[in-house]
Amino acid sequence: MDRFDGMRAFVRVVEAGSFTKAAGHLDMSRTTVTQLVQQLEAHLHLKLLNRTTRRVNVTTDGAAYYERVVRLLAELDDIESNLPGASTAPRGMLRVDVPSPLANIILVPALPAFHARFPDIQLEMGASDRKVDLIGENVDCVVRGGEIKDASLVARHVGDLQLGVYAAPSYLAQAGTPSHPDELLDPRHRIVRYRWANGLPYVMNKGDESVKIAGRYLLAIDDGNAYLTAGLAGLGVLWLPAYMAREHAANGALVRLFTDWRIDPMPLYVAYAPNRYVRKPLRVFIDWIVELMALHAPRVR
């Protein structure tokens, strides 16, 4: 048995809570992963895992071993990365979940360059804003806008999204163009509500004046692309990151409102589970996100 293969298999089973999920992540058969863990247990003369029909749970000895092994594997990756002349190209499966507009507008168009640099990384990308169970769903990381409220996650601040208020010309022709955010409380006006994890309203500032405008809505949407489409269709006022609005504002499909008002930028984070074995593919993916955001949404704080 290759002990390091056994260690990697064990770590993945602990993190996924399942031999089947771990096998998928390691691109191995379930039988191979099971055998590697069994051989590791035989070598150590310890029971590392309790198996049930529904879930695999780590034993007390297994939990202590896991903490040490995670650090050892991370250190091994670092050592190999710094060996001159060594072939240490990152490889393997990487599962991520990102907001759908960010995927469509920024990430997916940039993927050819990513794959040219890292041809041996296979990406499985979910495009959503839903709450993801990283461990249970065996997802390596998520990219999310807004503060990460889950204290159980490690969150890296990778960018800041500049926000603005926009509406379609067809909407403004019907409801009128507001000159002050308070006018959005008028019954003539409505917003399209986006069901952000952090919710609305956003705080808008001008000099010493600060307002929070939620507004009246007839439509609430939890998908960023559909939210943008609703605004373009004239269904209400939108709060949009600049990268989503830029093209449509340039061609006149959207009009920016309250240009003399300021909205605090929305922080963008990459989040992953703590103590998880951060493999090289995940590290280079996070670094790539940082590079992209430096171009499209640079940090301002």
Buried (B, 14 or more C-beta within 10 A) or exposed (E): EEEEBBBBBBBBBBBBBBBBBBBBBBEBEBEBBBBBBBBBBEEBEEEBBEEEEEEBEBBEBBEEBBEEBBEBBBEEBEEEEEEEEEEEEBBBBBBBBBBBBBBBBBBBEBEEEBEEEBEEBBBBBBBBBEEBEBBEEBBBBBBBBBEBEEEEBBBBBBBBBBBBBBBBEEBBEEBEEBEBBEBBEEEEBBBBBBEBBEEBBBEBEEEEEEBEBEBBBEBEBBBBBBBBEBBBEBBBBBBBBBBBBBEBBEEEBBBEBBEEBBBBBBBBBBBBBEEBBBBBBBBBBBEBBBBBBEEBBEBEE
